[in-house]
Amino acid sequence: MRLVFAGTPDVALPSLEALAESDHELVGVVTRPDAPSGRGRRLVASPVAQRAEELGLPVLKPDHPRDPAFQESLRALEPDCCPVVAYGALLPQSALDIPVHGWVNLHFSCLPAWRGAAPVQHAIWAGDEVTGATTFRIVKELDAGPTFGVMTERIRPRDTAGDLLARLAEGGAGLLVATLDGLADGSIVAREQEADGVTFAPKISVEDARVDWQVPGHLLDRQIRACTPAPGAWSTFEGQRLKIGPVLVVDEQLPAGRLEVRKDTVLVGTSTHAVVLGQVQPFGKKQMPAADWARGARLASGAHLGDSPGQEA
């Protein structure tokens, strides 16, 4: 089949590479427009755009896929199907109707569970033991189209969202190619999603990532891993933000938010078991081990993370 791939971030690259090496004809790529990056805020092409240009593929960067000029350019490429991985924009029906076999999305959950922008983060936060990836035909309703194939992946006890997403991106690339193979030879049939078991995974905001030390330790562990690397879990120390990397729950108890500084470790109390801090990033500084931060800030046991009553972050 003639394919036009749609994707934007690094997580889409394994699928782009797999499609470029497949028996299908990859004739173009759709991605989000160049975006400001770095301290200079200069415009930088997306990871997918950069790799597509290296592969010598035409790259379309519409401000929005409803733009008539974009749709005309897409139509001129005559795609049989448009595979999608983390493109990042809603597709209007006029664009969905262009390829014969529609737009086939690789979504990082076992649909109908965790429809939405942050399925991997929500699966970890909820304490799911297994997740996966699903290929489905995009329809107007969010992640509700008929499915083609699914793969499963165990969520490991120390997985961050970044760890799990990397594995799903690699495994999902093979699933996406297999789905397109099946569409090409007619061996695969789309199945409507079950009405039961629908859950939603909206984007996690910076405020959602704020740590409340009054929460039980095992739930904080999930939250912090779910928010790593983005948007990044955080608390406050002396009124300034402190980014919090993955923690380790231990069989000790401390008052919620209270710091216990030891030679090589820093513990924080929760409403249940204390946690050992891993990497932290003080405001305006680089990420560092919590013990180094404690030494540099001359912390003593009894200091407190989190705002005092009435104090603003």
C-alpha positions as CSV (number, residue, x, y, z in Angstrom):
1,M,0.0,0.0,0.0
2,R,1.0,3.6,-0.5
3,L,1.3,5.1,3.0
4,V,1.5,8.6,4.4
5,F,2.7,8.5,8.1
6,A,1.5,11.0,10.7
7,G,3.5,11.5,13.9
8,T,5.5,14.1,15.8
9,P,7.6,13.2,18.9
10,D,10.4,10.6,19.5
11,V,7.9,7.9,20.5
12,A,6.7,7.8,16.9
13,L,10.1,7.1,15.4
14,P,10.2,3.3,15.9
15,S,7.0,3.1,13.8
16,L,8.4,5.5,11.1
17,E,11.5,3.3,10.9
18,A,9.5,0.1,10.7
19,L,7.2,1.4,8.0
20,A,10.2,2.7,5.9
21,E,11.7,-0.8,6.1
22,S,8.4,-2.6,5.3
23,D,7.1,-3.9,2.0
24,H,4.7,-0.9,1.9
25,E,5.5,2.3,-0.1
26,L,6.0,5.2,2.3
27,V,5.4,8.3,0.2
28,G,5.2,11.1,2.7
29,V,5.0,12.2,6.3
30,V,2.6,14.6,8.2
31,T,3.8,16.2,11.4
32,R,3.2,19.2,13.6
33,P,4.8,22.6,12.6
34,D,8.3,23.5,13.8
35,A,8.1,24.7,17.4
36,P,10.3,27.0,19.6
37,S,12.9,25.1,21.6
38,G,15.8,25.8,24.0
39,R,16.8,29.1,25.6
40,G,17.0,30.9,22.3
41,R,13.5,29.7,21.5
42,R,14.5,29.0,17.9
43,L,12.1,27.0,15.7
44,V,13.0,23.3,15.6
45,A,11.5,20.6,13.4
46,S,9.8,17.7,15.2
47,P,11.8,14.4,15.6
48,V,9.6,12.8,13.0
49,A,10.2,15.7,10.5
50,Q,13.9,15.5,11.0
51,R,14.0,11.7,10.4
52,A,11.7,11.9,7.4
53,E,13.9,14.5,5.8
54,E,16.9,12.2,6.3
55,L,14.9,9.4,4.6
56,G,14.2,11.8,1.7
57,L,10.4,11.8,2.2
58,P,8.1,14.7,1.5
59,V,7.1,16.4,4.8
60,L,3.7,18.2,5.3
61,K,3.5,20.5,8.3
62,P,0.0,22.0,8.4
63,D,-1.0,24.4,11.1
64,H,-4.2,22.3,11.2
65,P,-5.2,19.3,9.2
66,R,-8.5,21.0,8.2
67,D,-6.5,23.4,6.0
68,P,-7.7,22.9,2.4
69,A,-4.1,23.3,1.0
70,F,-2.9,20.5,3.2
71,Q,-5.7,18.2,2.2
72,E,-5.0,18.9,-1.4
73,S,-1.3,18.1,-0.9
74,L,-2.3,14.9,0.9
75,R,-4.7,13.9,-1.8
76,A,-2.0,14.4,-4.4
77,L,0.2,11.8,-2.6
78,E,-2.7,9.2,-3.2
79,P,-2.3,7.3,0.1
80,D,-4.1,4.0,0.5
81,C,-3.8,4.4,4.3
82,C,-2.4,6.9,6.8
83,P,-0.8,5.2,9.8
84,V,-0.7,7.5,12.9
85,V,1.4,7.5,16.1
86,A,1.2,10.5,18.4
87,Y,0.5,13.1,15.7
88,G,-1.0,15.6,18.1
89,A,-3.9,17.2,16.3
90,L,-7.6,16.3,15.7
91,L,-8.4,15.1,12.2
92,P,-11.6,16.4,10.5
93,Q,-13.8,14.1,8.6
94,S,-12.7,15.7,5.3
95,A,-9.1,14.5,6.0
96,L,-10.2,11.1,7.3
97,D,-12.0,10.4,4.1
98,I,-9.0,10.9,1.8
99,P,-7.2,7.5,2.1
100,V,-9.1,4.4,1.0
101,H,-8.4,2.5,4.2
102,G,-8.6,5.5,6.4
103,W,-6.2,6.6,9.2
104,V,-5.0,3.7,11.4
105,N,-3.8,4.8,14.8
106,L,-1.4,3.1,17.1
107,H,-2.7,3.9,20.6
108,F,-0.7,3.0,23.8
109,S,-3.4,1.1,25.8
110,C,-5.6,-1.9,25.4
111,L,-8.7,-0.2,24.2
112,P,-11.4,0.6,25.3
113,A,-9.3,1.3,28.5
114,W,-7.5,4.6,28.7
115,R,-8.8,6.5,25.7
116,G,-7.1,9.9,25.5
117,A,-3.8,11.8,25.5
118,A,-2.0,10.1,28.4
119,P,-2.8,6.4,28.5
120,V,0.6,5.2,29.7
121,Q,0.7,7.7,32.6
122,H,-2.8,6.9,33.8
123,A,-2.2,3.1,33.6
124,I,0.8,3.5,35.9
125,W,-0.9,5.9,38.2
126,A,-3.9,3.6,38.5
127,G,-1.7,0.7,39.5
128,D,-2.5,-1.5,36.4
129,E,-0.4,-4.6,36.2
130,V,-0.8,-4.9,32.4
131,T,-1.2,-2.5,29.5
132,G,-0.5,-2.6,25.8
133,A,-1.0,-1.0,22.4
134,T,-3.9,-1.2,20.0
135,T,-4.3,-0.4,16.3
136,F,-7.7,1.1,15.3
137,R,-9.4,3.1,12.6
138,I,-9.8,6.7,13.6
139,V,-13.3,8.0,13.8
140,K,-14.7,11.3,15.0
141,E,-15.2,10.1,18.6
142,L,-12.0,10.1,20.7
143,D,-10.2,6.8,20.3
144,A,-13.5,5.0,19.8
145,G,-12.9,3.5,16.3
146,P,-13.0,-0.2,15.5
147,T,-9.8,-2.1,16.4
148,F,-7.5,-4.3,14.3
149,G,-4.9,-5.7,16.6
150,V,-3.6,-5.5,20.2
151,M,-0.3,-6.4,22.0
152,T,0.1,-6.5,25.8
153,E,3.0,-5.4,28.0
154,R,3.5,-6.0,31.8
155,I,4.0,-2.9,33.8
156,R,7.1,-3.5,35.9
157,P,7.2,-2.3,39.6
158,R,9.7,0.4,38.9
159,D,8.5,1.5,35.5
160,T,8.3,5.2,34.8
161,A,6.0,6.5,32.0
162,G,9.1,7.0,29.9
163,D,10.4,3.5,30.4
164,L,7.0,1.9,29.6
165,L,6.3,4.1,26.6
166,A,9.7,3.3,25.1
167,R,8.9,-0.5,25.2
168,L,5.4,0.1,23.8
169,A,6.7,2.2,21.0
170,E,9.1,-0.5,19.9
171,G,6.6,-3.4,20.2
172,G,3.8,-1.3,18.8
173,A,5.8,-0.6,15.6
174,G,5.6,-4.3,14.7
175,L,1.9,-4.3,15.5
176,L,1.3,-1.4,13.2
177,V,3.2,-3.0,10.3
178,A,1.3,-6.3,10.8
179,T,-2.0,-4.4,10.8
180,L,-1.2,-2.7,7.5
181,D,-0.1,-6.0,6.1
182,G,-3.4,-7.4,7.0
183,L,-5.3,-4.5,5.4
184,A,-3.3,-4.9,2.3
185,D,-4.1,-8.6,1.8
186,G,-7.6,-8.5,3.3
187,S,-6.8,-10.9,6.1
188,I,-7.6,-8.5,9.0
189,V,-11.1,-7.4,10.0
190,A,-11.9,-4.4,12.2
191,R,-13.9,-5.1,15.4
192,E,-16.1,-2.6,17.2
193,Q,-14.9,-1.8,20.7
194,E,-16.7,-3.2,23.7
195,A,-19.1,-0.8,25.4
196,D,-17.9,-1.9,28.8
197,G,-14.5,-1.0,30.3
198,V,-14.2,2.4,28.8
199,T,-11.9,4.7,30.8
200,F,-10.3,8.0,29.9
201,A,-6.8,9.3,30.1
202,P,-6.7,13.1,29.8
203,K,-3.4,15.0,29.6
204,I,-1.7,15.3,32.9
205,S,-1.1,19.0,33.9
206,V,1.7,20.4,35.9
207,E,-0.7,21.0,38.8
208,D,-1.8,17.3,38.6
209,A,1.9,16.4,39.1
210,R,2.1,18.2,42.4
211,V,2.9,15.8,45.3
212,D,0.6,15.8,48.3
213,W,2.6,14.1,51.1
214,Q,-0.6,13.4,53.0
215,V,-1.3,10.6,50.4
216,P,-0.2,7.0,51.2
217,G,3.4,6.2,50.1
218,H,2.5,3.6,47.5
219,L,0.2,6.0,45.7
220,L,2.8,8.7,45.7
221,D,5.2,6.2,44.2
222,R,2.8,5.6,41.3
223,Q,2.1,9.3,40.8
224,I,5.7,10.2,40.6
225,R,6.6,7.4,38.2
226,A,3.6,8.3,36.1
227,C,4.7,11.9,35.8
228,T,8.3,10.9,34.9
229,P,9.7,12.4,32.7
230,A,6.8,14.7,31.9
231,P,5.3,16.8,33.2
232,G,7.6,16.0,36.2
233,A,6.4,15.5,39.8
234,W,7.2,18.3,42.1
235,S,6.8,19.6,45.6
236,T,8.0,22.8,47.3
237,F,10.8,23.5,49.7
238,E,11.0,26.9,51.5
239,G,8.5,28.3,49.0
240,Q,10.3,27.2,45.8
241,R,9.6,24.2,43.5
242,L,11.5,21.1,43.9
243,K,11.2,18.5,41.1
244,I,10.9,14.9,42.5
245,G,12.2,11.9,40.6
246,P,11.1,8.3,41.3
247,V,11.1,7.3,45.0
248,L,11.4,4.0,46.9
249,V,8.8,3.1,49.6
250,V,10.4,1.8,52.8
251,D,9.1,0.2,55.9
252,E,9.5,3.2,58.1
253,Q,7.1,5.9,59.2
254,L,7.6,9.7,59.5
255,P,5.1,12.6,59.7
256,A,3.8,13.6,56.3
257,G,6.3,15.8,54.5
258,R,8.9,15.6,57.2
259,L,12.5,15.1,56.0
260,E,14.9,12.6,57.6
261,V,18.4,13.3,56.5
262,R,20.9,10.5,56.8
263,K,24.5,10.0,55.5
264,D,23.6,8.8,52.0
265,T,19.8,8.9,51.9
266,V,16.9,11.4,52.4
267,L,13.5,10.1,53.5
268,V,10.2,11.9,53.4
269,G,7.1,11.0,55.4
270,T,3.7,10.2,53.9
271,S,0.4,9.3,55.5
272,T,1.7,5.7,55.6
273,H,5.2,4.4,54.8
274,A,8.1,6.9,54.2
275,V,9.8,7.1,50.9
276,V,13.4,7.5,50.0
277,L,14.1,10.4,47.6
278,G,16.0,9.6,44.4
279,Q,16.9,12.4,42.0
280,V,15.6,15.9,42.8
281,Q,16.0,19.2,40.9
282,P,16.0,22.4,43.0
283,F,14.7,25.5,41.4
284,G,17.2,27.0,39.0
285,K,19.6,24.1,39.3
286,K,20.4,20.8,37.6
287,Q,19.0,17.4,38.6
288,M,21.0,15.7,41.4
289,P,20.8,12.9,44.0
290,A,18.8,13.9,47.0
291,A,21.7,13.3,49.3
292,D,23.8,15.8,47.3
293,W,21.0,18.3,47.5
294,A,20.7,17.8,51.3
295,R,24.4,18.4,51.8
296,G,24.5,21.4,49.6
297,A,21.5,23.0,51.2
298,R,22.8,22.0,54.7
299,L,19.5,20.3,55.5
300,A,18.9,18.8,58.9
301,S,16.3,16.2,59.9
302,G,13.0,17.9,60.7
303,A,12.8,20.1,57.6
304,H,9.6,19.9,55.7
305,L,8.6,19.4,52.0
306,G,5.4,21.0,50.9
307,D,3.8,24.4,51.6
308,S,3.0,25.5,55.0
309,P,-0.6,26.5,55.6
310,G,-1.5,29.6,53.6
311,Q,1.8,29.7,51.7
312,E,1.7,29.8,47.9
313,A,4.0,27.9,45.6
